[in-house]
Amino acid sequence: MRIAITVDVVAFEKQIRDWCEEAGGGIEINFFQKEPFIGPTKLDDSNPYWLAVKTAIDEL
């Protein structure tokens, strides 16, 4: 599943594990890919890529 960037992934994983236990246990969770949280790309003056895109769009 893909999780929104606004979700606390640690709390969400705990909730899923709690549900598995409530369902009677013996349920295994496998992660195909599990990455640490990376914040969203900033769309402000601190991002040179965004500034280049914004400048090009503003010129159009």
C-alpha positions in Angstrom: 0.0 0.0 0.0 1.1 3.5 -0.5 0.8 5.8 2.4 0.2 9.6 2.4 3.1 11.8 3.6 0.8 13.1 6.4 0.5 9.7 8.0 2.6 8.9 11.1 4.1 5.6 9.7 5.3 4.4 13.1 1.8 4.8 14.6 0.2 3.3 11.5 2.4 0.2 11.5 1.6 -0.2 15.2 -2.1 0.0 14.5 -1.8 -2.7 11.8 0.1 -4.9 14.1 -2.5 -4.4 16.9 -5.2 -5.3 14.4 -3.4 -8.5 13.6 -3.1 -9.4 17.2 -6.8 -8.6 17.8 -7.6 -10.9 14.8 -6.2 -13.8 16.8 -2.4 -13.5 16.1 -0.3 -15.7 13.9 -0.4 -13.1 11.1 2.8 -12.2 9.5 3.5 -8.8 8.0 6.1 -8.7 5.2 7.4 -5.4 3.7 8.5 -5.6 0.1 10.0 -2.2 0.5 10.2 -0.1 3.7 11.9 3.3 3.6 12.4 5.9 6.3 10.2 9.0 6.2 11.4 11.6 3.7 9.6 14.9 3.8 7.9 16.4 0.8 9.8 18.5 -1.7 9.8 22.1 -0.6 8.3 24.6 -3.1 10.0 27.7 -1.8 13.2 29.6 -2.4 15.3 27.0 -0.7 14.8 24.6 -3.6 16.9 25.6 -6.7 15.0 23.1 -8.9 11.7 24.7 -8.0 13.1 28.2 -8.5 14.2 27.2 -12.0 10.8 25.7 -12.9 8.9 28.7 -11.3 11.0 31.2 -13.2 10.5 29.4 -16.5 6.7 29.2 -15.9 6.5 32.9 -14.8 8.3 33.9 -18.0 5.7 32.1 -20.1 
